[in-house]
Amino acid sequence: MTSFSASKSRLFLISAMALYTEVVLIRWMSAEIRMFAYLKNFTLFACFLGLGLGMMQRWHGRAEKLLAPLMAVVVLMLAFAPQLHLTRLFFPDVVPWMLGVFALVVGTALFCLVLAIFYRIGMLVGECLEAAGPPLQAYTLNLAGSLAGTLAFTALVFFSLPPWAWILPVFAGLVYFSSQRIRDALILGGVLAVIAATEIDSPVQWSPYYRITYVPTAERGYRLDVDHDFYQDLLNLLPSANASGVQAPRRYYDFPYAVLPPCRRVLIIGAGTGNDVAAALRAQCASVDAVEIDPAIARLGRELHPEHPYDSSKVHLHIDDGRAFFHHAYASGQRFDVIVFGLVDSQTALSVMSSLRLEFFLYSRESFEEALSLLDPQHGLFVVGFSVGWKDWVAQRIYHTLELANHGAPLAVKASEYLDTVTFVAGPGLNQAAAGLTQMPEVRSIGPDLARVAARPVRDDWPFLYQNPRSFPFVYLGSLVLVLLTGAYLVREAVSHAGGPREVVWIGPCSSWAALFFLWRPRTFPNCLCCLARRGSPMPSFFPLFLSWPSWRTSLWRGGPCRACLYCLPCSGLRSC
């Protein structure tokens, strides 16, 4: 009985460790190596394929010897990605055969490393499943452990702990399941000590959403980077500030209040570190509701912003999703004179192969309609700022989306050259704002230029704001097909090696591609994501659990697990298209 209980405990622990390690690598790789921020599902591919293949094999000593060193190599590569020049790998959007060879080689090497790690973890899972008794009980323990691992990572992320704290449970699990515990403890302990030492006095913080870096600037402010990309400057734009280069950002942030009489209530969505809030306070607004989803960014704004806008008694800071706040405000009957969309993560230059992002739902027609419904019916203004840069189709898409929501053409102006921003204005006070623009010759209208180009509007059931209508993701789809074919071949060979029928690989294609169709349809998966996001659910921890059930199901039969592997490949392949 004792041995049987120990087998169940081992199954629970290895299942928890497998899912926990998966979500750690997905989160960490996408933050440190920008190529994997655009291709998160390829990390998921490697995890699922490795687990499925490993479950079909028998555990042997040579595989065990390599597990800890392989994990140490991956962890060190991620911890020192900037020093190894891995962060800024050129992403091959158009010409991979000319400029993206190094990125493809490194990406392939990392894919294989992750696959090799999870291949060995999969062996452990399969061994523990066989030893845990009846399949149904073993499967229940497997799912319970998977859920526990996912919840454990969610807790660590919620408390904004750094990566060395994430990998500590992984290393502890590897040592526990190792037969050479002293050797593996020394290897992994040394790696952990090195990584923890680099975090001392580091200007890096990890929020529930981002890797945040903050560095001082010459103008007594700070520059904020998110996942190695510029996010925001913490600016002192008071009239007494005479630093060079403040005129352009001051014109941008002050513009919403320059075209209105003195306002009473302001709502700012995507308040960030407080630049928009400070502008509302400079305009003598009576009350400012600032909504920011990331608590770490809001905390840095409170501590570091030179104007200290969050210290004002007029400011009410809400750590919440913008859409969720719309619903709460509407239910409580609140009305605002001005609603401002800050630069909600719009500075990040995204590839055409970009994953679906949470802020896309802020720029949908439904979101704009919700914002407009909260305006004062006499003179309310809805102002959307966006750093367009070279992505001209994004400005066209926002213009046409806002035109539908507003039931009329909005204003679109270049109030400043700051960050190549475009400002869109709509709402009941639109005519008054247009009249005010006649007194501002430095502001250039670009609305007619945007109106001439047709663009598909963004909706909750089609939230692809950054999709370039003039491009097609050949590299992404080609890589996807290559991984699928490679995965199918490896599964076929593994089944043959295990003594199963080779033709079982192609059983169930209808079920597999039906699952792919479910994830491809714009109405289902994005709506599911949006619904959970509005409730504060951490996306990285939920969806690996949601998508991983086929991989765990593979271990219930040793002779033909390849069917489930084929299911999980397409399911994970287009989950973020």
C-alpha positions in Angstrom: 0.0 0.0 0.0 2.9 2.4 0.9 4.5 1.8 -2.5 1.2 2.3 -4.3 0.6 5.6 -2.5 4.2 6.7 -3.3 3.5 6.0 -7.0 0.4 8.2 -6.9 2.4 11.0 -5.2 5.1 10.8 -7.8 2.5 11.0 -10.6 0.9 14.0 -9.1 4.3 15.8 -8.7 5.6 15.0 -12.1 2.3 16.1 -13.7 2.5 19.4 -11.8 6.1 19.9 -12.7 5.5 19.2 -16.4 2.8 21.8 -16.8 4.6 24.3 -14.5 7.8 24.0 -16.6 5.8 24.4 -19.8 4.2 27.7 -18.8 7.5 29.0 -17.3 9.4 28.5 -20.6 6.6 30.0 -22.7 6.5 33.1 -20.5 10.3 33.5 -20.1 11.3 32.7 -23.7 8.8 35.2 -25.1 10.0 38.0 -22.8 13.8 37.4 -23.4 13.9 36.4 -27.1 11.6 38.6 -29.1 11.2 36.1 -31.9 9.3 33.8 -29.5 7.1 36.7 -28.5 5.7 36.4 -32.0 5.8 32.6 -32.1 4.8 31.5 -28.6 3.0 28.6 -30.0 6.2 27.1 -31.3 7.4 26.8 -27.7 4.1 25.1 -27.0 4.7 22.8 -30.0 8.0 21.7 -28.6 6.5 21.0 -25.1 3.6 19.0 -26.4 5.6 17.0 -29.0 8.3 16.2 -26.5 5.7 15.0 -23.9 3.8 12.9 -26.3 7.0 11.2 -27.7 8.4 10.7 -24.2 5.3 9.0 -22.9 5.6 6.4 -25.6 9.2 5.4 -24.6 10.6 3.5 -21.7 12.6 5.4 -19.1 16.3 4.7 -19.2 19.3 6.0 -17.3 20.9 7.9 -20.2 17.9 10.1 -20.6 17.9 10.9 -16.9 21.6 11.9 -16.9 20.9 14.6 -19.6 17.7 16.1 -18.1 19.3 18.5 -15.6 22.2 19.6 -17.9 19.7 20.4 -20.7 17.5 22.4 -18.4 20.6 24.3 -17.1 21.6 25.2 -20.7 18.2 26.5 -21.6 17.9 28.5 -18.3 21.4 30.1 -18.8 20.6 31.0 -22.4 17.4 32.8 -21.3 19.0 34.5 -18.3 21.9 35.9 -20.5 20.0 36.3 -23.7 20.9 40.0 -24.1 24.6 39.3 -23.5 24.4 36.4 -26.0 22.7 38.7 -28.6 19.7 36.5 -28.7 17.1 39.1 -27.7 17.2 41.0 -31.0 17.4 38.2 -33.4 16.2 39.4 -36.8 12.7 38.0 -37.4 12.4 36.8 -41.0 9.1 38.5 -42.1 10.0 38.7 -45.8 13.5 37.4 -46.8 14.5 34.6 -44.4 17.0 33.1 -46.8 19.0 36.4 -46.8 18.8 37.9 -43.4 17.2 35.5 -41.1 19.5 32.5 -41.2 21.0 33.0 -37.8 17.6 33.6 -36.2 16.3 30.4 -37.8 19.3 28.4 -36.7 19.1 29.6 -33.1 15.3 29.3 -33.0 15.6 25.7 -34.3 18.2 24.9 -31.7 16.0 26.3 -28.9 13.1 24.4 -30.2 15.1 21.1 -30.2 16.4 21.8 -26.7 12.9 22.3 -25.3 11.7 19.3 -27.1 14.5 17.2 -25.7 13.7 18.4 -22.1 10.1 17.5 -22.4 10.8 14.2 -24.1 12.6 13.2 -20.9 9.9 14.7 -18.7 7.3 12.8 -20.8 9.2 9.5 -20.1 8.8 10.2 -16.4 5.1 11.0 -16.8 4.5 7.8 -18.7 6.4 5.7 -16.2 4.5 7.2 -13.3 1.1 6.7 -15.0 1.8 3.0 -15.5 2.8 2.6 -11.9 -0.2 4.5 -10.5 -2.8 1.9 -10.9 -6.1 1.9 -12.8 -6.0 4.3 -15.8 -9.0 6.4 -14.7 -7.5 7.1 -11.3 -4.1 7.8 -12.8 -5.6 10.2 -15.3 -7.5 12.0 -12.5 -4.2 12.4 -10.6 -2.5 13.5 -13.8 -5.1 16.3 -14.4 -5.1 17.3 -10.7 -1.3 17.7 -10.8 -1.4 19.6 -14.1 -3.9 22.0 -12.5 -1.7 22.4 -9.4 1.3 23.2 -11.5 -0.6 25.8 -13.4 -2.0 27.4 -10.3 1.5 27.5 -8.7 2.9 29.5 -11.6 -0.1 31.8 -11.5 0.6 32.5 -7.8 4.3 33.3 -8.5 3.4 35.6 -11.4 0.6 37.3 -9.3 3.2 38.4 -6.7 5.6 39.7 -9.5 8.4 37.3 -8.6 11.5 37.2 -10.9 12.5 34.2 -13.0 14.9 32.7 -10.5 11.9 32.2 -8.3 10.0 30.6 -11.2 12.7 28.0 -11.9 13.3 27.1 -8.2 10.4 24.6 -8.2 11.5 23.2 -11.5 15.0 22.6 -10.2 13.7 21.1 -7.0 11.5 18.7 -9.0 14.4 17.6 -11.3 16.5 16.9 -8.2 13.7 14.9 -6.6 13.2 12.7 -9.6 16.9 12.2 -10.3 18.9 9.2 -9.3 22.0 11.3 -9.1 20.7 14.0 -6.8 24.0 15.3 -5.5 25.4 15.9 -9.0 22.1 17.5 -10.3 21.7 19.6 -7.2 25.2 21.0 -7.6 24.6 21.8 -11.3 21.2 23.3 -10.9 22.1 25.1 -7.6 25.1 26.7 -9.2 22.9 27.9 -12.1 20.3 29.3 -9.7 23.0 31.1 -7.7 24.3 32.8 -10.8 20.9 33.9 -11.9 19.9 35.2 -8.5 23.2 37.2 -8.3 22.5 38.9 -11.6 19.1 40.1 -10.2 20.7 42.0 -7.3 20.4 45.8 -7.9 19.0 45.1 -11.4 16.6 47.7 -12.9 14.3 44.9 -14.0 10.9 44.1 -12.5 8.6 41.3 -13.5 4.9 42.1 -13.5 2.1 39.7 -14.0 2.3 40.6 -17.7 5.7 42.0 -18.6 9.5 42.1 -18.0 9.9 45.8 -17.1 13.2 47.8 -17.3 13.5 51.3 -16.1 16.5 53.6 -16.5 17.0 57.3 -15.7 17.1 59.8 -18.5 18.9 63.1 -18.8 15.7 65.1 -18.2 15.3 63.8 -14.6 12.8 61.3 -15.8 12.8 57.6 -16.6 12.5 55.4 -19.7 10.4 52.3 -19.3 11.0 49.3 -21.5 8.7 46.3 -21.6 10.0 42.9 -22.8 13.1 44.7 -24.3 10.9 47.2 -26.3 10.3 50.8 -25.6 7.1 51.4 -23.7 6.9 54.8 -22.2 8.9 57.9 -21.0 8.1 59.2 -17.5 8.1 62.9 -18.4 8.1 66.1 -16.5 5.9 68.3 -18.7 5.1 71.1 -16.2 5.4 74.6 -17.6 8.4 75.2 -15.4 10.3 72.3 -17.1 12.6 73.8 -19.7 14.3 70.6 -20.8 14.9 70.1 -24.4 12.6 67.9 -26.3 9.5 68.3 -24.1 7.4 70.4 -26.5 6.4 67.5 -28.8 5.2 65.2 -25.9 3.6 68.2 -24.1 1.5 69.0 -27.2 0.4 65.4 -27.6 -0.6 64.9 -23.9 -2.3 68.3 -23.5 -4.3 68.1 -26.8 -7.5 66.5 -25.4 -8.0 69.4 -23.0 -7.0 72.1 -25.4 -10.1 71.6 -27.6 -12.5 71.6 -24.6 -13.7 74.0 -22.0 -12.4 73.2 -18.5 -13.5 69.6 -17.8 -14.9 68.0 -14.7 -14.5 64.2 -14.9 -11.9 62.4 -17.0 -11.4 58.7 -17.6 -8.0 57.5 -18.8 -7.7 53.9 -20.1 -4.2 52.6 -20.2 -2.9 55.2 -17.7 0.5 53.5 -17.5 3.0 55.5 -15.4 0.8 58.6 -15.3 1.7 60.9 -18.3 -1.9 61.2 -19.3 -3.0 61.6 -15.7 -0.5 64.4 -15.2 -1.9 66.2 -18.4 -5.4 66.1 -17.0 -4.2 67.6 -13.7 -2.4 70.3 -15.5 -5.7 71.1 -17.3 -7.3 71.6 -13.8 -9.7 68.7 -14.3 -11.8 68.1 -11.1 -11.6 64.3 -11.0 -9.5 61.7 -12.9 -10.2 58.0 -13.0 -7.1 56.2 -14.1 -7.4 52.6 -15.3 -4.2 50.5 -15.6 -4.2 46.7 -15.9 -0.6 46.2 -14.8 0.0 46.8 -11.1 3.8 47.0 -11.4 3.7 49.7 -14.0 1.3 51.7 -11.9 3.5 51.3 -8.9 6.6 52.5 -10.8 4.6 55.5 -11.9 3.7 56.3 -8.3 7.3 56.0 -7.2 9.2 57.5 -10.1 7.1 59.9 -12.1 8.6 63.4 -11.8 5.1 65.1 -11.5 3.8 62.5 -9.0 0.3 62.5 -10.6 -0.9 59.4 -8.6 -0.3 61.3 -5.3 -3.1 63.8 -6.1 -6.3 63.5 -4.2 -8.2 64.1 -7.5 -6.9 60.9 -9.0 -8.6 57.5 -8.4 -6.4 54.6 -9.6 -8.1 51.4 -10.7 -6.0 48.3 -11.4 -8.4 46.7 -13.8 -9.0 45.8 -17.5 -10.4 48.7 -19.5 -13.4 46.8 -20.8 -14.3 45.5 -17.4 -14.2 49.1 -16.0 -16.5 50.2 -18.8 -19.1 47.6 -17.6 -18.8 48.7 -14.0 -19.0 52.4 -14.9 -22.1 51.9 -17.1 -23.8 49.8 -14.4 -23.2 52.5 -11.8 -24.4 55.3 -14.1 -21.1 57.2 -14.3 -20.6 59.9 -17.0 -17.3 61.5 -18.1 -16.5 64.7 -19.9 -13.4 63.2 -21.6 -12.4 59.6 -22.1 -8.8 59.1 -23.2 -7.2 56.0 -24.5 -3.5 56.2 -23.7 -0.8 54.6 -25.8 -1.9 51.1 -24.8 1.2 49.1 -25.6 1.0 50.5 -29.1 4.7 51.4 -29.3 5.8 47.8 -29.8 6.7 47.1 -33.4 4.8 43.9 -34.1 5.5 41.3 -36.8 2.9 40.3 -39.3 3.0 36.9 -37.5 1.9 38.6 -34.3 -0.1 36.7 -31.7 -3.4 37.9 -30.5 -3.0 40.5 -27.8 -5.2 41.5 -25.0 -5.3 45.2 -25.8 -6.7 44.4 -29.3 -10.1 44.2 -27.6 -9.8 47.8 -26.5 -9.8 48.9 -30.1 -12.8 47.0 -31.3 -16.1 48.6 -32.4 -17.8 47.2 -29.3 -15.2 48.8 -27.0 -15.5 52.2 -28.7 -19.3 52.0 -28.4 -19.0 51.2 -24.7 -16.7 54.2 -24.2 -19.0 56.6 -26.2 -22.0 55.5 -24.1 -20.2 56.8 -20.9 -19.7 60.3 -22.3 -21.6 63.4 -21.2 -24.4 63.6 -23.8 -23.9 67.4 -24.4 -20.1 67.9 -24.9 -18.3 64.6 -24.1 -15.2 63.8 -26.0 -13.6 60.4 -26.7 -9.9 60.7 -27.6 -7.8 57.7 -28.9 -4.1 58.1 -29.2 -2.0 55.6 -31.1 1.6 55.4 -32.0 1.2 54.4 -35.7 4.7 54.8 -37.0 5.0 52.9 -40.3 1.9 50.9 -39.7 -0.4 53.1 -41.8 -3.0 50.4 -42.1 -3.5 50.4 -38.3 -4.5 54.1 -38.4 -6.9 53.4 -41.3 -8.4 50.5 -39.4 -8.9 52.5 -36.2 -10.5 55.4 -38.2 -13.1 53.2 -39.8 -13.8 51.3 -36.6 -14.4 54.5 -34.7 -16.5 55.8 -37.6 -18.9 52.9 -37.2 -19.0 53.2 -33.4 -19.6 57.0 -33.6 -22.1 56.8 -36.4 -20.2 59.5 -38.2 -16.7 60.4 -39.3 -14.3 61.1 -36.4 -11.5 63.6 -36.4 -8.0 62.3 -37.1 -5.1 64.6 -36.4 -1.4 64.8 -35.9 -1.3 66.9 -32.8 2.4 66.3 -32.4 5.3 64.4 -33.9 5.9 62.6 -30.6 6.3 58.8 -31.2 4.6 59.2 -34.7 1.2 59.4 -32.9 -2.2 59.9 -34.5 -5.0 61.2 -32.3 -8.6 60.3 -33.1 -11.5 62.3 -31.7 -15.2 61.4 -31.5 -18.3 61.9 -29.3 -21.1 64.5 -28.7 -18.6 67.3 -28.4 -17.0 66.6 -31.8 -18.3 69.9 -33.5 -16.9 71.9 -30.6 -13.6 70.2 -30.9 -13.5 70.8 -34.7 -14.1 74.5 -34.1 -11.3 74.5 -31.6 -8.9 73.1 -34.1 -9.2 76.2 -36.2 -7.3 78.0 -33.5 -4.5 75.4 -33.5 -2.6 75.8 -36.8 0.2 73.4 -35.7 -2.3 70.5 -35.6 -2.6 68.8 -39.0 -5.8 66.9 -40.0 -5.3 63.5 -41.7 -8.9 62.3 -41.5 -9.7 62.6 -45.3 -6.5 60.7 -46.1 -7.5 57.8 -43.9 -11.1 57.8 -45.0 -10.1 57.3 -48.7 -8.6 53.9 -47.9 -11.0 51.1 -47.1 -10.0 49.0 -44.1 -11.8 46.2 -42.3 -13.0 47.4 -38.9 -12.0 45.7 -35.7 -14.7 43.8 -33.8 -14.7 41.5 -30.8 -15.2 38.6 -33.2 -12.3 39.9 -35.5 -9.8 41.6 -33.2 -6.8 41.5 -35.4 -5.8 45.2 -35.3 -2.2 44.7 -36.6 -3.0 42.4 -39.5 -1.4 43.9 -42.5 -3.7 43.6 -45.5 -0.8 43.9 -47.9 1.2 40.9 -46.4 0.8 37.2 -46.0 2.7 35.2 -43.3 4.5 32.8 -45.6 7.4 32.3 -43.2 5.0 31.5 -40.3 2.8 29.1 -42.2 5.9 27.5 -43.8 7.4 27.0 -40.3 4.1 25.6 -39.0 3.8 23.1 -41.8 7.4 22.0 -41.3 6.9 21.5 -37.6 3.6 19.6 -38.2 5.3 17.3 -40.8 8.3 16.7 -38.5 6.1 16.0 -35.6 4.0 13.5 -37.5 7.1 11.7 -38.7 8.6 11.5 -35.2 5.3 10.2 -33.8 5.1 7.6 -36.6 8.6 6.4 -35.9 8.0 6.4 -32.1 4.9 4.2 -32.5 6.8 1.9 -34.8 9.6 1.6 -32.4 7.2 0.9 -29.5 5.6 -1.9 -31.5 2.3 -0.2 -32.4 0.7 0.0 -35.9 2.2 2.6 -38.1 -1.1 3.4 -39.7 -2.5 4.5 -36.4 -0.8 7.8 -36.9 -3.5 9.0 -39.4 -6.5 7.8 -37.4 -8.8 10.6 -36.4 -7.8 13.5 -38.8 -11.4 14.8 -38.8 -11.4 15.2 -35.1 -7.9 16.8 -35.2 -8.8 19.4 -37.8 -12.2 20.1 -36.3 -10.3 21.2 -33.2 -8.1 23.4 -35.4 -11.2 24.9 -37.0 -12.6 25.7 -33.6 -9.4 27.6 -32.8 -9.2 29.3 -36.2 -12.7 30.7 -36.1 -12.5 34.3 -34.9 -15.7 34.2 -32.9 -14.9 31.4 -30.5 -11.3 31.5 -29.3 -10.8 35.3 -29.0 -14.2 35.7 -27.3 -13.1 33.0 -24.8 -9.8 34.9 -24.2 -11.6 38.2 -23.9 -14.1 36.8 -21.4 -11.4 35.5 -19.2 -9.2 38.6 -19.5 -12.0 40.8 -18.3 -12.1 38.7 -15.1 -8.4 39.0 -14.6 -7.4 35.5 -15.5 -3.7 35.1 -16.5 -3.7 34.0 -20.1 -0.4 32.2 -20.1 -1.3 29.9 -17.3 -4.8 29.0 -18.5 -4.4 28.1 -22.1 -1.6 25.6 -21.7 -3.8 23.7 -19.3 -6.8 24.0 -21.6 -4.9 22.8 -24.7 -2.8 20.2 -22.9 -5.4 17.5 -22.2 -4.7 15.6 -25.4 -1.0 15.2 -24.5 -1.9 13.9 -21.0 -4.5 11.6 -22.6 -1.7 10.0 -24.7 -0.3 8.2 -21.7 -3.5 6.2 -21.1 -2.5 3.8 -23.8 1.1 2.9 -24.6 0.4 1.4 -27.9 -1.2 4.2 -29.8 -0.7 7.6 -28.3 0.1 9.1 -31.7 -3.6 10.0 -32.3 -3.6 12.4 -29.4 -0.3 13.9 -30.5 -1.8 14.7 -33.9 -4.7 16.3 -32.1 -2.5 18.5 -30.0 -0.3 19.7 -32.8 -2.9 21.5 -34.9 -4.8 22.6 -31.7 -1.7 24.4 -30.5 -0.5 25.4 -33.9 -3.0 28.2 -34.6 -4.1 29.0 -31.1 -2.5 32.5 -31.4 -3.1 33.4 -35.0 
